[in-house]
């Protein structure tokens, strides 16, 4: 995977992968999950390209090949401004493309916050998005000075099959740890930020999740989707699936559903999320 870099400021560069297909009308921007990186979506990328879609995948700051302290972020809005810089770059370079934003887990939380704040894309796909947290964890972070805890590391646990977990363990770019500060940013800042702006998400949106997901509770997706301001909302829950929707051993059906939904909604609404 050929990595390029986009300058955010003098100290921050974010890594990305870009594959533009000259005859495509649709571009898909991929935002990965916690401690992941763009390379974990290679199979998904190949299927999108096989269906004549250009693909742009980004590494979040502190992840993959991007700059920043590993598995750490100071504030949630840093993710949003980084993503906005990337989306604006893609829109400026390929103005003819209709853009779909795909975010998984933490990337789904970031993508929902981005869509509500900036608009910027035509379609939104949220894969197992981190849209809720255990109430007990939320209470704990009310008393933990997490903003000062960028030095405390938490080990990333695995909730998938043995084969997927083994891939993660052997992946040199996959983060084995994340900071207590990042956890606090997700739970205290990110969730509150996104939830307070659900009504501002205007573009067509698809949320997909697994009923056996041990990381996020897919039962909350329906309630969250009702709060979205979009007039075009779709929810797909897969009975026997866990957290990783486009990376598991039985991902082909899910990827087909995503591509089919994008194609069906390509001409829905106005450009960049305007109803």
N, C-alpha and C positions, 0 to 999 in steps of 0.2 A: 504494500500500500504506500503510494507516494505521498509523503507528508509535506504540506506547505505551512507557512506561518503568516498570521495577520497581526500587525502591531496594534495593540489597544492603547498603550502609552509607552513612555520611555523604559518602563520596567516590566511590562507585561506583553507577552506574545502568546496567542492561542494557536494551537496546531489544528490543522484541518485537512480533510481529503476532499478533492473535487473531481468529479467526472461529469463533464458536460457533453451531452449528446446533441449535435447540431439540429437534428430533426425532432427533438422532443418538445412538447408543449408544457410539460409538468416537471418541476424540480422538487425533490424531497430533501429537507434538512433534518438530519438525525442528531438528537441530543441524548447521550448515554446516561446510564444510571450511576449510583454511588460506587466509587473506586474503579469504575469501568473505563473504557476508552473506545474510540471509534472503530478500532480493528475488530472488536467483538461482534460487529454487525456486518461482516463481510458477506456472509450468505444472503442476508436480507438485501444488501446493496446489489449483489449480482442479480437477484430476482427482480428488483426494481428496474435495473438497467435492461434486463431481458424484456421488460414490458415498456421499453422506450421512455424511461423516466431518468432525467439527470439526477445525480445524487451529490449531496454535500454533507459531510459528517465532521463534527467538531469535537475536540477534547476540551472539557471544562477546565478552567484554571485549577492547578493543583492535581490534575489527572493526566494520564497518558503522557503525551509528549509536549503538553503545554507548560508554560512557565508557572511558577508559584509553588509554595510549600505543599508537599505531598499530602493529599487528603485533607486539605484545610481551606477555609475561606473566612474572611473577616465579617462580611455581611452579605445577606441574601441578594441585595440589589447589585452586587458586583457581578453575579451570574447574569442578571438581566441586561446590564449595560454591555457586557461582553457579547452576549447573544445578539443584542440589537446591532452592535458594530458588525457582526458577522452577517446577519440578515441584510443589512443595508449594503454591505459589500457585494453580496450575491445579487441583490436586486439591481444594483448599479451596473454590474457586469453583464447580467443576463435579464434585461427588463422584459423580455417577451415571455418569460416563464411564469406560469401559475405556480405558486409555492405552497407546499404542504409541510407543516412542521410536525415532526414525529419526536415525541419525548417519552423515554422509559423511566419509570420509578422516580428517582430524584429529578431526572431529566423531564419527566412528566409534570412535576411540581413547578420546575423552572419554566417549562413551555406554557403552562397555564397562566403563570404570572406574567410572562412576556406577552402572550396573546391579549391579556386584559389591559396591559399598560401601553403597548406599542401598536397593537393590531399587527400590521406588517406582513401577514401571510394570508393566504386564501382559505386554507383548510388546516384543521388541527386534529392530530391523532395522538391520544394519550394511552400509553401501554403500561398497565399496572401502576398508574400514577400514585405518588405518595401524597394523597389528599387528606389523610387523617393520621393521628397518632394515638397510642394508648393513653387514656386520660391520666394514668399513673405517671407516665413519662412526662406529660405536659406539666403536671404538678411539681415534679422533681425539678424541672428546669426553671421553675419560678424562683427557686432558692439557690440554684447553682450559678456561680458567676462565670458562665460558660464563655463569655466574651474574652476572658482572661486566660482561658484554658486551651490555647493553641498548642501547648507543649504536652498535653495528656492524650495518649493514643488509645483508641479502641480497636479491637481486632474485628475484622469483617468476618461474619459467619456465612455459611453456605446453606441454602435451602433447596437446592436442586438435586438432580440425580447424581450418582457417583461419577459418571463420565463427564458431566458438565463441571462438577466441582474440581475434578482432576485437571481439566483445561485451565480453570481459574488459578489453581495452585502453581501450575507450570508457566503461566503467562507472566513474563517479566514486566510488562507494562500495567498489569492488573494490580491495583493497590491492595495490599494485605491489611492495611490499617487506615483509619480516618481519625481526626481529632475530635475531642469532646466539644470544641468550639463549633466545628462543622455540624455536629449532631444538634447542638443548641440552636444554631442558625436555621436548620431545617425545621425543627419542632416549634421553636418560639417565634422566629421571624417569618420563615417561608410559608408555613401553613396559614398564619394569620394574614399575611400579605395577600396570598392567592384567594383565600376565602372571602375577604372583604371586597374583592374585585371580580368575583364570578360573573356578576351581572354585566360586566363590560366585555365579556367574551362574546363576540357577535358573529364570527365566522362559523360555518358548519363544523361540527366536532364529532369525532368517534372516540369512545372510550372502550378499551378492551381489557379484560382481566380474567384470572383463573380462579375458580371456586376453591381450589386447594392451596391458594397463595398463603404462605406463612409469614410474608413480609408486610403486606398491606391487606387490609380488609376490603375485599371486593364488594361487600354488601353496602358500603357507603357510597359507591359510585353513582347509584341511581339518585340518591338524595342530593349529591353534589351537582349532578347534571341538571336537575330541576332548577337549580339556582343560576345556571349559565344563561346569559342573555341571548344566546343563539336561538333562531327559529328552526334550526335543522340540527337535531341531536340524536345520536345513535349509541346504544350500549350493547356490547356483546360480551357475555360471560361464558367461558368455556368450562364445562363441567369437570374435566379431569386434568386441568392444567394448573401449574404452579405460578411462579413469579415471572420467569423469563419467557415472554410470549413469542419472540422471533428468534430465539436461540436454542430452544429445546429440541429434542429428537423428533418431535411430531409437529414441527413448526409450519409445514407446507400449507396446510389448510388455513392457518391463521394469516400467513403472508398473502395467500390468495384472497382472503376476505378483505384485508387492508387495501390491496391493489384494486380490487373490484369496487370498494367504497370510494376510493380516490377518483377512479374513472367515472363513476356514476355522479359524483359531486363536483367534477371539474368546472362545470359552468354554473354552479349554484352561487347565488349572491353576487356582489360586486367585487372588484379587484381589491385584494388585501383586506378582506374581512368586512367590507361594508355591505349591509343587507340591502 
